[in-house]
Amino acid sequence: MLANEMQALNTISPENPFVICNKYVCQTEDRIYFMMPVVGGGELYEHLKFVKRFPEEQVKFFAM
């Protein structure tokens, strides 16, 4: 399973402003740990919880 997650993250362009690339990955018998840089602004889900629904134009922006 670790190889699939690593491959997916490594294929994403590092220039993508909405994706944080992984710096290091390690695995135990029952868990996978992704070490990523801390980025201010929070998660998209937290913003969605606050506004309940994004306007259509904003959804199109995030989907591009």
Phi and psi restraints in degrees (range 20) as a CNS / XPLOR table:
assign (resid 1 and name C) (resid 2 and name N)
       (resid 2 and name CA) (resid 2 and name C) 1.0 -57.5 20.0 2
assign (resid 2 and name N) (resid 2 and name CA)
       (resid 2 and name C) (resid 3 and name N) 1.0 -41.4 20.0 2
assign (resid 2 and name C) (resid 3 and name N)
       (resid 3 and name CA) (resid 3 and name C) 1.0 -61.6 20.0 2
assign (resid 3 and name N) (resid 3 and name CA)
       (resid 3 and name C) (resid 4 and name N) 1.0 -38.5 20.0 2
assign (resid 3 and name C) (resid 4 and name N)
       (resid 4 and name CA) (resid 4 and name C) 1.0 -64.5 20.0 2
assign (resid 4 and name N) (resid 4 and name CA)
       (resid 4 and name C) (resid 5 and name N) 1.0 -45.7 20.0 2
assign (resid 4 and name C) (resid 5 and name N)
       (resid 5 and name CA) (resid 5 and name C) 1.0 -65.2 20.0 2
assign (resid 5 and name N) (resid 5 and name CA)
       (resid 5 and name C) (resid 6 and name N) 1.0 -42.7 20.0 2
assign (resid 5 and name C) (resid 6 and name N)
       (resid 6 and name CA) (resid 6 and name C) 1.0 -64.1 20.0 2
assign (resid 6 and name N) (resid 6 and name CA)
       (resid 6 and name C) (resid 7 and name N) 1.0 -42.3 20.0 2
assign (resid 6 and name C) (resid 7 and name N)
       (resid 7 and name CA) (resid 7 and name C) 1.0 -63.5 20.0 2
assign (resid 7 and name N) (resid 7 and name CA)
       (resid 7 and name C) (resid 8 and name N) 1.0 -42.0 20.0 2
assign (resid 7 and name C) (resid 8 and name N)
       (resid 8 and name CA) (resid 8 and name C) 1.0 -62.7 20.0 2
assign (resid 8 and name N) (resid 8 and name CA)
       (resid 8 and name C) (resid 9 and name N) 1.0 -46.7 20.0 2
assign (resid 8 and name C) (resid 9 and name N)
       (resid 9 and name CA) (resid 9 and name C) 1.0 -66.9 20.0 2
assign (resid 9 and name N) (resid 9 and name CA)
       (resid 9 and name C) (resid 10 and name N) 1.0 -35.3 20.0 2
assign (resid 9 and name C) (resid 10 and name N)
       (resid 10 and name CA) (resid 10 and name C) 1.0 -75.6 20.0 2
assign (resid 10 and name N) (resid 10 and name CA)
       (resid 10 and name C) (resid 11 and name N) 1.0 -18.8 20.0 2
assign (resid 10 and name C) (resid 11 and name N)
       (resid 11 and name CA) (resid 11 and name C) 1.0 -85.4 20.0 2
assign (resid 11 and name N) (resid 11 and name CA)
       (resid 11 and name C) (resid 12 and name N) 1.0 -14.2 20.0 2
assign (resid 11 and name C) (resid 12 and name N)
       (resid 12 and name CA) (resid 12 and name C) 1.0 -75.8 20.0 2
assign (resid 12 and name N) (resid 12 and name CA)
       (resid 12 and name C) (resid 13 and name N) 1.0 135.8 20.0 2
assign (resid 12 and name C) (resid 13 and name N)
       (resid 13 and name CA) (resid 13 and name C) 1.0 -63.1 20.0 2
assign (resid 13 and name N) (resid 13 and name CA)
       (resid 13 and name C) (resid 14 and name N) 1.0 131.3 20.0 2
assign (resid 13 and name C) (resid 14 and name N)
       (resid 14 and name CA) (resid 14 and name C) 1.0 -66.3 20.0 2
assign (resid 14 and name N) (resid 14 and name CA)
       (resid 14 and name C) (resid 15 and name N) 1.0 -15.2 20.0 2
assign (resid 14 and name C) (resid 15 and name N)
       (resid 15 and name CA) (resid 15 and name C) 1.0 -83.3 20.0 2
assign (resid 15 and name N) (resid 15 and name CA)
       (resid 15 and name C) (resid 16 and name N) 1.0 -7.4 20.0 2
assign (resid 15 and name C) (resid 16 and name N)
       (resid 16 and name CA) (resid 16 and name C) 1.0 -66.6 20.0 2
assign (resid 16 and name N) (resid 16 and name CA)
       (resid 16 and name C) (resid 17 and name N) 1.0 120.5 20.0 2
assign (resid 16 and name C) (resid 17 and name N)
       (resid 17 and name CA) (resid 17 and name C) 1.0 -73.2 20.0 2
assign (resid 17 and name N) (resid 17 and name CA)
       (resid 17 and name C) (resid 18 and name N) 1.0 -10.2 20.0 2
assign (resid 17 and name C) (resid 18 and name N)
       (resid 18 and name CA) (resid 18 and name C) 1.0 -105.8 20.0 2
assign (resid 18 and name N) (resid 18 and name CA)
       (resid 18 and name C) (resid 19 and name N) 1.0 0.7 20.0 2
assign (resid 18 and name C) (resid 19 and name N)
       (resid 19 and name CA) (resid 19 and name C) 1.0 -124.2 20.0 2
assign (resid 19 and name N) (resid 19 and name CA)
       (resid 19 and name C) (resid 20 and name N) 1.0 131.1 20.0 2
assign (resid 19 and name C) (resid 20 and name N)
       (resid 20 and name CA) (resid 20 and name C) 1.0 -97.3 20.0 2
assign (resid 20 and name N) (resid 20 and name CA)
       (resid 20 and name C) (resid 21 and name N) 1.0 121.6 20.0 2
assign (resid 20 and name C) (resid 21 and name N)
       (resid 21 and name CA) (resid 21 and name C) 1.0 -79.8 20.0 2
assign (resid 21 and name N) (resid 21 and name CA)
       (resid 21 and name C) (resid 22 and name N) 1.0 150.0 20.0 2
assign (resid 21 and name C) (resid 22 and name N)
       (resid 22 and name CA) (resid 22 and name C) 1.0 -78.9 20.0 2
assign (resid 22 and name N) (resid 22 and name CA)
       (resid 22 and name C) (resid 23 and name N) 1.0 146.6 20.0 2
assign (resid 22 and name C) (resid 23 and name N)
       (resid 23 and name CA) (resid 23 and name C) 1.0 -100.3 20.0 2
assign (resid 23 and name N) (resid 23 and name CA)
       (resid 23 and name C) (resid 24 and name N) 1.0 -33.6 20.0 2
assign (resid 23 and name C) (resid 24 and name N)
       (resid 24 and name CA) (resid 24 and name C) 1.0 -157.8 20.0 2
assign (resid 24 and name N) (resid 24 and name CA)
       (resid 24 and name C) (resid 25 and name N) 1.0 146.7 20.0 2
assign (resid 24 and name C) (resid 25 and name N)
       (resid 25 and name CA) (resid 25 and name C) 1.0 -133.7 20.0 2
assign (resid 25 and name N) (resid 25 and name CA)
       (resid 25 and name C) (resid 26 and name N) 1.0 137.2 20.0 2
assign (resid 25 and name C) (resid 26 and name N)
       (resid 26 and name CA) (resid 26 and name C) 1.0 -139.0 20.0 2
assign (resid 26 and name N) (resid 26 and name CA)
       (resid 26 and name C) (resid 27 and name N) 1.0 161.6 20.0 2
assign (resid 26 and name C) (resid 27 and name N)
       (resid 27 and name CA) (resid 27 and name C) 1.0 -139.3 20.0 2
assign (resid 27 and name N) (resid 27 and name CA)
       (resid 27 and name C) (resid 28 and name N) 1.0 139.5 20.0 2
assign (resid 27 and name C) (resid 28 and name N)
       (resid 28 and name CA) (resid 28 and name C) 1.0 -107.3 20.0 2
assign (resid 28 and name N) (resid 28 and name CA)
       (resid 28 and name C) (resid 29 and name N) 1.0 -172.1 20.0 2
assign (resid 28 and name C) (resid 29 and name N)
       (resid 29 and name CA) (resid 29 and name C) 1.0 -62.7 20.0 2
assign (resid 29 and name N) (resid 29 and name CA)
       (resid 29 and name C) (resid 30 and name N) 1.0 -32.8 20.0 2
assign (resid 29 and name C) (resid 30 and name N)
       (resid 30 and name CA) (resid 30 and name C) 1.0 -123.7 20.0 2
assign (resid 30 and name N) (resid 30 and name CA)
       (resid 30 and name C) (resid 31 and name N) 1.0 3.6 20.0 2
assign (resid 30 and name C) (resid 31 and name N)
       (resid 31 and name CA) (resid 31 and name C) 1.0 -141.9 20.0 2
assign (resid 31 and name N) (resid 31 and name CA)
       (resid 31 and name C) (resid 32 and name N) 1.0 153.6 20.0 2
assign (resid 31 and name C) (resid 32 and name N)
       (resid 32 and name CA) (resid 32 and name C) 1.0 -119.8 20.0 2
assign (resid 32 and name N) (resid 32 and name CA)
       (resid 32 and name C) (resid 33 and name N) 1.0 133.2 20.0 2
assign (resid 32 and name C) (resid 33 and name N)
       (resid 33 and name CA) (resid 33 and name C) 1.0 -115.8 20.0 2
assign (resid 33 and name N) (resid 33 and name CA)
       (resid 33 and name C) (resid 34 and name N) 1.0 125.1 20.0 2
assign (resid 33 and name C) (resid 34 and name N)
       (resid 34 and name CA) (resid 34 and name C) 1.0 -107.6 20.0 2
assign (resid 34 and name N) (resid 34 and name CA)
       (resid 34 and name C) (resid 35 and name N) 1.0 119.6 20.0 2
assign (resid 34 and name C) (resid 35 and name N)
       (resid 35 and name CA) (resid 35 and name C) 1.0 -94.5 20.0 2
assign (resid 35 and name N) (resid 35 and name CA)
       (resid 35 and name C) (resid 36 and name N) 1.0 118.7 20.0 2
assign (resid 35 and name C) (resid 36 and name N)
       (resid 36 and name CA) (resid 36 and name C) 1.0 -130.1 20.0 2
assign (resid 36 and name N) (resid 36 and name CA)
       (resid 36 and name C) (resid 37 and name N) 1.0 155.2 20.0 2
assign (resid 36 and name C) (resid 37 and name N)
       (resid 37 and name CA) (resid 37 and name C) 1.0 -68.1 20.0 2
assign (resid 37 and name N) (resid 37 and name CA)
       (resid 37 and name C) (resid 38 and name N) 1.0 151.6 20.0 2
assign (resid 37 and name C) (resid 38 and name N)
       (resid 38 and name CA) (resid 38 and name C) 1.0 -78.9 20.0 2
assign (resid 38 and name N) (resid 38 and name CA)
       (resid 38 and name C) (resid 39 and name N) 1.0 132.2 20.0 2
assign (resid 38 and name C) (resid 39 and name N)
       (resid 39 and name CA) (resid 39 and name C) 1.0 -128.9 20.0 2
assign (resid 39 and name N) (resid 39 and name CA)
       (resid 39 and name C) (resid 40 and name N) 1.0 130.1 20.0 2
assign (resid 39 and name C) (resid 40 and name N)
       (resid 40 and name CA) (resid 40 and name C) 1.0 -70.6 20.0 2
assign (resid 40 and name N) (resid 40 and name CA)
       (resid 40 and name C) (resid 41 and name N) 1.0 156.6 20.0 2
assign (resid 40 and name C) (resid 41 and name N)
       (resid 41 and name CA) (resid 41 and name C) 1.0 113.6 20.0 2
assign (resid 41 and name N) (resid 41 and name CA)
       (resid 41 and name C) (resid 42 and name N) 1.0 -17.6 20.0 2
assign (resid 41 and name C) (resid 42 and name N)
       (resid 42 and name CA) (resid 42 and name C) 1.0 80.6 20.0 2
assign (resid 42 and name N) (resid 42 and name CA)
       (resid 42 and name C) (resid 43 and name N) 1.0 -178.6 20.0 2
assign (resid 42 and name C) (resid 43 and name N)
       (resid 43 and name CA) (resid 43 and name C) 1.0 -89.6 20.0 2
assign (resid 43 and name N) (resid 43 and name CA)
       (resid 43 and name C) (resid 44 and name N) 1.0 152.1 20.0 2
assign (resid 43 and name C) (resid 44 and name N)
       (resid 44 and name CA) (resid 44 and name C) 1.0 -58.7 20.0 2
assign (resid 44 and name N) (resid 44 and name CA)
       (resid 44 and name C) (resid 45 and name N) 1.0 -37.4 20.0 2
assign (resid 44 and name C) (resid 45 and name N)
       (resid 45 and name CA) (resid 45 and name C) 1.0 -60.8 20.0 2
assign (resid 45 and name N) (resid 45 and name CA)
       (resid 45 and name C) (resid 46 and name N) 1.0 -38.8 20.0 2
assign (resid 45 and name C) (resid 46 and name N)
       (resid 46 and name CA) (resid 46 and name C) 1.0 -63.0 20.0 2
assign (resid 46 and name N) (resid 46 and name CA)
       (resid 46 and name C) (resid 47 and name N) 1.0 -39.7 20.0 2
assign (resid 46 and name C) (resid 47 and name N)
       (resid 47 and name CA) (resid 47 and name C) 1.0 -66.3 20.0 2
assign (resid 47 and name N) (resid 47 and name CA)
       (resid 47 and name C) (resid 48 and name N) 1.0 -39.4 20.0 2
assign (resid 47 and name C) (resid 48 and name N)
       (resid 48 and name CA) (resid 48 and name C) 1.0 -65.2 20.0 2
assign (resid 48 and name N) (resid 48 and name CA)
       (resid 48 and name C) (resid 49 and name N) 1.0 -39.3 20.0 2
assign (resid 48 and name C) (resid 49 and name N)
       (resid 49 and name CA) (resid 49 and name C) 1.0 -60.6 20.0 2
assign (resid 49 and name N) (resid 49 and name CA)
       (resid 49 and name C) (resid 50 and name N) 1.0 -35.0 20.0 2
assign (resid 49 and name C) (resid 50 and name N)
       (resid 50 and name CA) (resid 50 and name C) 1.0 -72.4 20.0 2
assign (resid 50 and name N) (resid 50 and name CA)
       (resid 50 and name C) (resid 51 and name N) 1.0 -44.5 20.0 2
assign (resid 50 and name C) (resid 51 and name N)
       (resid 51 and name CA) (resid 51 and name C) 1.0 -93.8 20.0 2
assign (resid 51 and name N) (resid 51 and name CA)
       (resid 51 and name C) (resid 52 and name N) 1.0 -12.0 20.0 2
assign (resid 51 and name C) (resid 52 and name N)
       (resid 52 and name CA) (resid 52 and name C) 1.0 72.6 20.0 2
assign (resid 52 and name N) (resid 52 and name CA)
       (resid 52 and name C) (resid 53 and name N) 1.0 -36.5 20.0 2
assign (resid 52 and name C) (resid 53 and name N)
       (resid 53 and name CA) (resid 53 and name C) 1.0 -156.3 20.0 2
assign (resid 53 and name N) (resid 53 and name CA)
       (resid 53 and name C) (resid 54 and name N) 1.0 129.9 20.0 2
assign (resid 53 and name C) (resid 54 and name N)
       (resid 54 and name CA) (resid 54 and name C) 1.0 -84.3 20.0 2
assign (resid 54 and name N) (resid 54 and name CA)
       (resid 54 and name C) (resid 55 and name N) 1.0 145.1 20.0 2
assign (resid 54 and name C) (resid 55 and name N)
       (resid 55 and name CA) (resid 55 and name C) 1.0 -63.8 20.0 2
assign (resid 55 and name N) (resid 55 and name CA)
       (resid 55 and name C) (resid 56 and name N) 1.0 154.8 20.0 2
assign (resid 55 and name C) (resid 56 and name N)
       (resid 56 and name CA) (resid 56 and name C) 1.0 -56.6 20.0 2
assign (resid 56 and name N) (resid 56 and name CA)
       (resid 56 and name C) (resid 57 and name N) 1.0 -40.7 20.0 2
assign (resid 56 and name C) (resid 57 and name N)
       (resid 57 and name CA) (resid 57 and name C) 1.0 -63.3 20.0 2
assign (resid 57 and name N) (resid 57 and name CA)
       (resid 57 and name C) (resid 58 and name N) 1.0 -37.2 20.0 2
assign (resid 57 and name C) (resid 58 and name N)
       (resid 58 and name CA) (resid 58 and name C) 1.0 -69.0 20.0 2
assign (resid 58 and name N) (resid 58 and name CA)
       (resid 58 and name C) (resid 59 and name N) 1.0 -38.9 20.0 2
assign (resid 58 and name C) (resid 59 and name N)
       (resid 59 and name CA) (resid 59 and name C) 1.0 -62.8 20.0 2
assign (resid 59 and name N) (resid 59 and name CA)
       (resid 59 and name C) (resid 60 and name N) 1.0 -43.2 20.0 2
assign (resid 59 and name C) (resid 60 and name N)
       (resid 60 and name CA) (resid 60 and name C) 1.0 -61.1 20.0 2
assign (resid 60 and name N) (resid 60 and name CA)
       (resid 60 and name C) (resid 61 and name N) 1.0 -39.7 20.0 2
assign (resid 60 and name C) (resid 61 and name N)
       (resid 61 and name CA) (resid 61 and name C) 1.0 -61.5 20.0 2
assign (resid 61 and name N) (resid 61 and name CA)
       (resid 61 and name C) (resid 62 and name N) 1.0 -46.7 20.0 2
assign (resid 61 and name C) (resid 62 and name N)
       (resid 62 and name CA) (resid 62 and name C) 1.0 -69.1 20.0 2
assign (resid 62 and name N) (resid 62 and name CA)
       (resid 62 and name C) (resid 63 and name N) 1.0 -30.9 20.0 2
assign (resid 62 and name C) (resid 63 and name N)
       (resid 63 and name CA) (resid 63 and name C) 1.0 -77.0 20.0 2
assign (resid 63 and name N) (resid 63 and name CA)
       (resid 63 and name C) (resid 64 and name N) 1.0 -19.4 20.0 2
